[in-house]
Amino acid sequence: MSPRAIKIEEFLRNQPLFRGFSAEEIGSVAAATSQVRVPAGSILFRKGDPCGGFYVIVYGQVKLAFGASNGSEKVVEILGPGQSFGESFMFLEKPYIVFAETLSDALVLHVGKAAIFQELERSQDFSRRMLGGLAQRMQRILSDLEGYSLKSGTQRVIGYLLRDVGMDAPGARHAEVTLPATKSLIASRLSITREHFSRILHELSGSGLIRVSGRTIRILDVDKLRGYRR
């Protein structure tokens, strides 16, 4: 596992959430922040654990999931560098209802809630940014619920492949997507089986819409894939 650590104040200063903070304010938050270096397969917290703040991923991947007594799980989110999690439990001051596990070697920051509550009292702009992040997450959850309820497995997979396409190059005909985790985890995230996920990829590949190479998926025609119905 990489031994590298980071300068917490410098990292926080470059995060959109803390944009505009003075050196003193950044220092106050940094003082309440700890670095947590963990290997792949580590549990950051379990369902029922108390929440004392929120996490920001510096490098690595983390999954949030519900676990069942029989060992099965439902993946809620797969998160990567720069993303945060745990804020809603922090505000509710409730125990976690999901567990968090690293999918790769990772470095995460744990930001203590006392420092965040203090900054929320001080800065309306910070409060708006925090609320904006929570609103975006709620929007994703509602979009997921719509997909589970109203969309076919194929439509869910297509939506997942296209979720970020066009953000950097609007109007592009081709695109390349790298799956952030195994097919089993992606399938759980989309509430389908791994076998169903593989069949859908095979179907889309056979239709000349994508080309699959391991976790890399080349979208051959973005508009045709977006309009595909089955």
Wavefront OBJ file of the C-alpha trace (Angstrom):
o trace
v 0.000 0.000 0.000
v 1.271 3.470 -0.874
v 2.807 5.202 2.160
v 2.077 8.674 0.868
v 0.063 11.054 2.990
v -1.128 14.560 2.191
v -1.158 18.040 3.622
v -4.706 18.247 4.916
v -5.033 22.027 4.755
v -3.831 22.132 1.154
v -6.200 19.344 0.124
v -9.223 20.926 1.807
v -8.432 24.331 0.302
v -8.752 22.788 -3.185
v -12.145 21.180 -2.501
v -15.209 23.076 -3.834
v -16.944 22.670 -0.477
v -14.315 24.792 1.295
v -13.775 27.362 -1.438
v -13.358 30.856 -0.040
v -12.300 29.767 3.441
v -9.587 31.849 5.081
v -6.349 30.246 6.260
v -7.666 30.384 9.823
v -10.955 28.700 8.907
v -9.221 25.993 6.870
v -6.863 25.462 9.780
v -9.805 25.001 12.145
v -11.389 22.328 9.935
v -8.024 20.654 9.298
v -7.433 20.410 13.051
v -10.631 18.336 13.301
v -9.673 16.141 10.331
v -7.797 12.860 10.456
v -6.184 10.830 7.668
v -7.279 7.196 7.433
v -5.131 4.948 5.249
v -6.722 1.553 4.663
v -6.102 -1.435 2.383
v -8.700 -2.846 0.003
v -11.495 -4.722 1.748
v -11.430 -2.624 4.927
v -14.633 -1.623 6.688
v -14.735 2.099 7.493
v -17.996 1.816 9.404
v -20.814 -0.668 9.870
v -24.563 -0.308 10.146
v -25.382 0.926 13.629
v -22.046 2.641 14.236
v -22.316 6.214 15.547
v -21.493 8.996 13.071
v -18.970 11.565 14.247
v -18.454 13.418 10.972
v -18.143 12.754 7.266
v -15.513 11.336 4.912
v -13.754 12.667 1.811
v -11.865 10.284 -0.496
v -8.342 11.384 -1.428
v -7.548 8.280 -3.476
v -9.081 4.839 -3.839
v -12.680 3.641 -4.050
v -15.353 3.069 -1.431
v -18.697 1.316 -1.695
v -21.729 2.055 0.451
v -24.077 -0.904 0.772
v -26.858 -2.523 2.750
v -25.967 -5.956 4.108
v -28.281 -8.885 4.842
v -27.886 -11.579 7.493
v -27.348 -14.202 4.767
v -24.279 -12.371 3.472
v -25.907 -10.769 0.428
v -25.684 -7.034 -0.130
v -27.211 -4.184 -2.113
v -24.704 -1.618 -3.340
v -26.000 1.947 -2.920
v -23.040 3.956 -4.230
v -19.530 3.441 -5.571
v -17.433 6.500 -4.773
v -14.023 7.720 -5.909
v -11.466 10.496 -5.354
v -12.888 13.872 -4.365
v -16.285 12.482 -3.376
v -17.660 12.598 0.144
v -20.085 10.495 2.149
v -21.719 10.365 5.541
v -23.001 13.952 5.654
v -26.688 13.065 6.009
v -26.053 10.828 9.039
v -23.895 13.574 10.552
v -26.695 16.135 10.286
v -29.340 13.739 11.581
v -26.994 12.679 14.401
v -28.145 9.109 13.785
v -26.149 5.854 13.462
v -25.207 4.682 9.978
v -27.810 2.532 8.207
v -25.305 1.280 5.602
v -21.743 0.004 5.748
v -18.723 1.457 3.944
v -15.984 -0.778 2.523
v -12.892 0.114 0.507
v -12.686 -1.487 -2.940
v -9.005 -0.609 -3.299
v -6.193 0.724 -1.162
v -7.453 4.122 -0.083
v -6.705 7.297 1.783
v -9.760 9.042 3.194
v -10.165 12.070 5.414
v -12.569 12.012 8.338
v -13.839 15.526 9.105
v -15.217 15.922 12.626
v -18.784 17.204 12.855
v -18.114 19.827 15.556
v -15.892 21.831 13.194
v -18.463 21.557 10.381
v -21.338 22.689 12.604
v -19.245 25.655 13.688
v -18.595 26.677 10.066
v -22.275 26.244 9.196
v -23.118 28.764 11.914
v -20.493 31.157 10.595
v -21.009 31.022 6.825
v -24.247 31.042 4.821
v -22.245 30.340 1.664
v -20.771 27.193 3.195
v -24.256 26.118 4.300
v -25.541 26.527 0.731
v -22.691 24.456 -0.689
v -23.279 21.712 1.849
v -27.016 21.727 1.121
v -26.278 21.684 -2.614
v -24.192 18.544 -2.233
v -26.939 16.824 -0.255
v -29.535 17.911 -2.831
v -27.470 16.406 -5.660
v -27.251 13.133 -3.756
v -31.001 13.148 -3.185
v -31.517 13.743 -6.899
v -29.380 10.682 -7.691
v -31.380 8.595 -5.215
v -34.678 9.671 -6.771
v -33.282 8.950 -10.242
v -32.289 5.480 -9.036
v -35.770 4.876 -7.632
v -37.293 5.901 -10.965
v -34.996 3.460 -12.746
v -35.751 0.554 -10.414
v -39.508 1.186 -10.683
v -40.067 2.234 -14.291
v -37.063 1.288 -16.423
v -35.923 -2.049 -17.811
v -32.548 -3.523 -16.949
v -31.253 -2.489 -20.376
v -32.369 1.105 -19.883
v -30.668 1.193 -16.468
v -27.370 -0.057 -17.911
v -27.515 2.439 -20.793
v -28.269 5.262 -18.380
v -25.328 4.233 -16.212
v -22.943 4.112 -19.187
v -24.101 7.534 -20.382
v -24.307 9.251 -16.978
v -21.167 11.350 -17.529
v -20.942 11.244 -21.327
v -21.157 14.703 -22.861
v -20.025 16.508 -19.720
v -16.570 17.191 -21.153
v -17.312 16.971 -24.871
v -20.966 17.793 -25.658
v -22.078 16.427 -29.020
v -19.320 13.804 -29.231
v -20.319 10.721 -31.208
v -17.910 8.309 -29.535
v -17.028 7.906 -25.867
v -15.087 5.606 -23.596
v -16.247 4.540 -20.152
v -14.239 2.682 -17.523
v -16.342 0.738 -15.049
v -15.235 1.780 -11.548
v -15.728 -1.683 -10.044
v -16.445 -5.312 -10.892
v -19.491 -6.286 -12.925
v -21.020 -7.865 -9.811
v -20.847 -4.583 -7.903
v -22.129 -2.518 -10.828
v -25.001 -4.985 -11.263
v -25.904 -4.701 -7.577
v -25.788 -0.913 -7.896
v -28.336 -1.195 -10.743
v -30.470 -3.824 -8.959
v -29.920 -6.540 -11.558
v -27.945 -9.782 -11.438
v -24.387 -10.055 -12.726
v -25.587 -12.489 -15.396
v -28.260 -10.058 -16.556
v -25.690 -7.244 -16.679
v -23.355 -9.374 -18.814
v -26.204 -10.338 -21.165
v -27.127 -6.682 -21.655
v -23.527 -5.744 -22.480
v -23.392 -8.668 -24.942
v -26.671 -7.515 -26.522
v -25.473 -3.927 -26.903
v -22.168 -5.151 -28.303
v -23.955 -7.418 -30.793
v -26.030 -4.446 -31.907
v -22.868 -2.518 -32.762
v -23.417 0.110 -30.073
v -20.519 -0.667 -27.739
v -17.260 -2.594 -27.630
v -16.255 -4.237 -24.350
v -12.683 -4.869 -23.242
v -12.512 -5.833 -19.576
v -13.776 -2.844 -17.605
v -13.346 -0.473 -20.554
v -16.424 0.097 -22.671
v -16.133 1.963 -25.953
v -19.418 3.612 -26.958
v -19.471 3.524 -30.762
v -22.463 5.836 -31.253
v -23.673 7.888 -28.304
v -26.955 9.012 -29.905
v -27.921 5.516 -31.066
v -27.142 4.071 -27.655
v -29.194 6.785 -25.962
v -32.137 6.020 -28.235
v -31.881 2.223 -28.014
v -35.074 0.511 -26.840
v -35.477 -3.132 -25.935
l 1 2 3 4 5 6 7 8 9 10 11 12 13 14 15 16 17 18 19 20 21 22 23 24 25 26 27 28 29 30 31 32 33 34 35 36 37 38 39 40 41 42 43 44 45 46 47 48 49 50 51 52 53 54 55 56 57 58 59 60 61 62 63 64 65 66 67 68 69 70 71 72 73 74 75 76 77 78 79 80 81 82 83 84 85 86 87 88 89 90 91 92 93 94 95 96 97 98 99 100 101 102 103 104 105 106 107 108 109 110 111 112 113 114 115 116 117 118 119 120 121 122 123 124 125 126 127 128 129 130 131 132 133 134 135 136 137 138 139 140 141 142 143 144 145 146 147 148 149 150 151 152 153 154 155 156 157 158 159 160 161 162 163 164 165 166 167 168 169 170 171 172 173 174 175 176 177 178 179 180 181 182 183 184 185 186 187 188 189 190 191 192 193 194 195 196 197 198 199 200 201 202 203 204 205 206 207 208 209 210 211 212 213 214 215 216 217 218 219 220 221 222 223 224 225 226 227 228 229 230
